[in-house]
C-alpha cells in the first residue's frame, strides 16, 4: 500500500483511533502482575503455570505478530485492527469470569493475540497515513501506550480492592478495549489492503537482511527486559516489604517515567541520522537499576524504579526505528512483523527464566544478575541498528 495523505478530518479520526488503540496494547499483558499472588490463590495456580502466564505476552507476540502483515494484505489493515481490538476485549472479559486455570491461560492468549497483531500493524499505519511525520506520530502513540501501561499497573489493585477482587480489576480493561474499537468502526468502511508488487518486501525477505536480524535481536532483548520487569517486579517489591498497592505503584512509576520520555524520544531519534548516543544513554540505565536493586531493593526503590523506567524507553525508540529502517508502508509492515514476532520468541526467555531462577534460588539476586548480563548484548546490538540503513536497500544488495 502506497503512503496516503488523509484529509484533516480523516487525519483526526485516524490519529484518535491510533491513540485509543495504543492505550490498549499493554493492559492485557501487565495488569496481571500487580495481582499475580491473588490470581494464583484464586485459581490454585502453580509456580510453573504462573511463569507461563508471565511469558504469554511474548509468546502471543511471536505467534500472532507474524500473521498481521499477511492478514492486512488480504483483509485490509483497518479491518484487521478492529478485529484485533474486539478479540482483546473478548479475551479480557472471559478470563475475568472463568474459574478454570487452563481456560484463564487460553483466554489470556486470545486477548494477547489480538494485542500482538495490532501492535505489529501500528508502525505501518503511521507510515501509511503520516509518512512525513513518522517521528511525531510515533511519539504520540507511544506516549498513549505508556499511559495505558501505567494505568494498568497503578489502577488494577485499587479497582480490585473497590469492586470485590482481582476479577473486576482485570475485567475493567475489557471495557476500555471496547471503547477503543469505536473509531475503527468508521475507518473500516474505506479500508484498503496492503498492496504487493514484484519488489514487495515480505516476512521471509527481512530474514535475509542484516538489519532485519539485528532489529529482531534488539527488539527481543528489550522486550525480554520489559516483560521480566512488568511480570515480576511487583512481586520483588512485595517480597521486600511493600504492600500490593505500594508495589503496584512502584511498577507504575517504572511505566510512568516513559510517558514524558516517549513524547520526546521518538521525535528526537527521527530528527537525527545517527541515534547511537541517545540509545546508549537510555539503555545504560537498565544495568545500573538492576545493580541498585541488588544492593538496596527497599530503601532506594524509587530511585531504581526511575532508572529502570528510563531503560524501558528503549521500546518506543525501537518502534520508531522500524519506520526509519524501511522506505515503504509495506516494507515497514514486513520489518515490523519479523522484528516483533522473532524478537518476542527470544523475549519469552525473560519472564519465564526469571521465574525459574527465582524459584531455584529463593531470592531476587540471581534473576537481577541475569537481567543485567543480558543488557550488555542489547546495548551492543542497539548501537548497530542506530546507524542509518534500509531493509529494502539490503535486499537489493548482491549476496
Secondary structure as UniProt FT lines:
FT   HELIX           8..23
FT   HELIX           27..30
FT   TURN            31..32
FT   HELIX           33..35
FT   HELIX           36..43
FT   HELIX           47..75
FT   HELIX           77..97
FT   HELIX           101..129
FT   TURN            131..132
FT   HELIX           134..162
FT   TURN            163..164
FT   HELIX           166..187
FT   HELIX           188..190
FT   TURN            198..199
FT   HELIX           203..206
FT   TURN            207..208
FT   HELIX           210..239
FT   TURN            240..241
FT   HELIX           244..271
FT   HELIX           276..295
FT   TURN            297..300
FT   HELIX           301..311
FT   TURN            312..313
FT   HELIX           314..324
FT   HELIX           329..361
FT   HELIX           365..385
FT   HELIX           391..396
//
